[in-house]
């Protein structure tokens, strides 16, 4: 009899400890009781709590740019002039192509699976007969799976030309023939912002 009372007291103390560990959290409680069975009976309480959380995020970015940029200046002609001088002046030729691609992004806040396992399990086995076997088992399973994927593909086909000059001054008589051509600038800028994952 003394042995039975000791087991019951130990079980109550354990239950109280679990209750205090999750005090203040609003979780579902589980209550199970086995009592009043005869001698040599087998009494078992098994509770299983399962929490599964799955977060899957995927991004795919595909960019294809075909650009043709041409800037021409010059090509002036001053031919067959007689007498005073001839002056030709051409401005600058500038060709610019700029491509900017922003990377894709994933942001996820995964749930805390341990939180949903915080309910109290109140299991009571009492007042069973002599020689009875009593067992209480609680199983908690928490499984969190997070998958994040990013794929960025950028293809740029660019033809950039800047031409200046090709001025002609032929067969002129007398005076000074002056040809002045500006600068030719060709610029290609490609900026790709990398993809990102935040968990």
Secondary structure as GFF3:
##gff-version 3
##sequence-region A 1 199
A	DSSP	alpha_helix	2	21	.	.	.	ID=ss1
A	DSSP	beta_strand	30	35	.	.	.	ID=ss2
A	DSSP	beta_strand	42	72	.	.	.	ID=ss3
A	DSSP	beta_strand	86	89	.	.	.	ID=ss4
A	DSSP	beta_strand	93	101	.	.	.	ID=ss5
A	DSSP	beta_strand	105	107	.	.	.	ID=ss6
A	DSSP	three_ten_helix	115	117	.	.	.	ID=ss7
A	DSSP	beta_strand	121	126	.	.	.	ID=ss8
A	DSSP	beta_strand	133	163	.	.	.	ID=ss9
A	DSSP	beta_strand	177	180	.	.	.	ID=ss10
A	DSSP	beta_strand	184	192	.	.	.	ID=ss11
A	DSSP	beta_strand	196	198	.	.	.	ID=ss12
###
